[in-house]
Amino acid sequence: MTPPAARLAGLFLVVASLAASAAGTLAGRVVDVIDGDTLTLQRTGHPPLRIRLAFVDAPERGQAHWRQARDGLAERVLGRRVQVRPLSGDRYGRVLGQVWLARTDINCALLGAGLAWHDVHHAQRIQGGASFARYQSAQHYARSHRLGLWRQSRPQAPWRYRQRRGR
């Protein structure tokens, strides 16, 4: 399959998944953790689905703390059943969503552990006020307690890292 055709097929899966879950959540087992903000969800009777965690941005591969971010997400969800509240799809064919393990918002938990940044640029447009404040508070906690990536005096945000690498 050519890259554009593969992307189109991936986008079709995302649209179909979002349509099927319009009234609720996607539930399944996490079968892979790609990086600190992307995982693979296996739902019964469906193909695996890539999930990009909404409102957070974890360090990129090769960036300081990227392995810690990936491993931190894996420790929390790999092999476990989670619920995903889908928000939209992205240009890579992934579902953008909030991941929940029981009553724990995993996206927010990563911020509180210093494993990701709150992606304020995107969150301001679609994240609700109470949720936005909770995410900001979690990031502030990690930063003030110098947890995870905040141990560095000046950690580089992933979006700046991608800009400098031309991505």
N, C-alpha and C positions, 0 to 999 in steps of 0.2 A: 504494500500500500504506500503511495507517495505521501510525503509529509503533510501537504495540504489535505489530502483525503483522510489521513489518520486523524488530523485535528478535527475535521468535519465529523468523522465517526465519533470521536470523543465528545464533541459538543452535542451531538445527537443523544448520547448516553446521559449527559448532564441534563439536557432539557427534558428527556423522558423521566429521569429520576426526580427532577424538581416537580414536574407535573404530577407524578404519582404521589408525591409527598406534600402536595400543596396544602393539605389540611392538617399537617402535623410534622412528624419527625421521621428520619431514616434511622432504622435500628439495625445493628449488626455487630460483628466481631472485628476488632482491629487485627489485621493479619500482617501488616507491615508498617513501619515508620520510616519514611523517606528522609526526612530532615526534621528540624525543630518545629516546623509548622505545617507539615504535610504527612498524611497517613493514608493507608488503604483500608477501606471498609468492605467486608464481605457480608452481604445480606443473603439470606436463604432464598435460593431460586433466582438469583440475579448475578450478573457479572460483577467483579470487584469494582469499586468506585473510589477514585482519588478524592480525598477531602483536603481542602486548604483551610486551615483554621482562620476564622474571621477576626478582624480587629487587632491581630498581633502580627509581628514580623520578627522572626528568629534569625540569628546570625546565619549567613550563607556558608556553604561548603568552602573550606579554606580560610574562613574568617575566624578570628579568636572566639572561642567558646562555642563553635558550631557543633562539635561532638557532644559537649556537655548539654546543649539544647536538645539535640536529637535523642540522646540517652535519657534525658529528663522526661521527654514526652513518652518514650518507649516504656520507661519504668511505670508511668501512670496508666497507660492504656493498652500496650501490646498484649494480645491474647484475651482481652476483656470485651464484654458486650457494652457498647456505648449507644447513646442516642445523638443524632446530629440534627440540629435545627438549621435547615438549609436556608440561605439568603439569596444566593444567585450562583451563576457559573462564572468561570474566568476564561481568559483567552487560551489557556492551556488545557481546557476540557475538564477542569476540576470543579467540584462543588465547593462553594465558599460557605462555611457554616460554623455554628457554635457547637462544640463537642461537649457532651455531658456524660459523666460517669456517676450514676446514681444522682445525687443532688449537687455534685461538684461541677462547676463550670471549668473545664480543663483549660480553656483559652486564658481565663483570668488567673488560674492557678500558676500557669507558666510565668505570667507577669510577676506574681507575688514571690516566685522563686528566683527571679532575676534571669530567666532563660529566654526572654523575648522583650521587645519593645511594644508599647501600645502604639498601633498604627493610627495615630490621630488624624492624619490627612484623610484616610478613607473612612475612619470611624465617625468623624464629625458629620458626614453626610447621611449615614444610615443607622448608626447605633443609638438606641434610646438613651435619654438623659440619665436615668438611674444606673443603667448598665455602663454608660460612659464614665460616670463618676466612680463606680466600683472598680473599673479597670484602671483609671487614673490613680486611685488610692492604692491599688495593689502594686503598681509600678513605683509609686512614691515610697511605699514600704520597702521594697527590694532595694531601691536606690539609697535610701537613708540608712539601711542596715548593711549596705555594701555586699549584697548577695549576688552570686552568679556573675554575669557580665559586668555588674556594677562594681566589682572589685577593682577593675581598671580605673585609672584616674580619668581617662577620656575615651570610653568605648565608642567605636564607630558604628553608627546605625546601619543596618543592612541596605537601606535605600541609598545611602551615600556610598557604600561599598560598591553597589551595583552601578551607580553613576560613574564612578572612577574606573570601573572595568568595562564600561561601554555596554552595559546590559540594561 
